[in-house]
Amino acid sequence: MVAGSLVERRSRPNGAAAYYLSIPTKRNSWHRYIRKDELEYFRVRAAAWRKFVHAMSQWVLVNKAIEKELRLLGRERCEKITIKRGKGK
């Protein structure tokens, strides 16, 4: 996997395509030129990264739903106790 996206750029509307690997950093993105002989290698790995990120986001959503249900079960399981204070002990 390559942590980045494959970007196609054209200098002219009907010109030849140039490919870059866009790699995000903390402040901005860094672009690396991809030669034609490397294109398929990076295309496969960038697609794997995209698939991995999507799977991780789905996993986070499922975990949140599970945690919500478990907390609800925990609250319903506990018996409410009232404590009386004052003159009517």
Buried (B, 14 or more C-beta within 10 A) or exposed (E): EBEBBBBEEEEEEEEEEBBBBEBEEEEEEEBEEBEEEEEEEBBEBBBEBBEEEEEEEEEEEEEEEEEEEEEEEEEEEEEEEEEEEEEEE
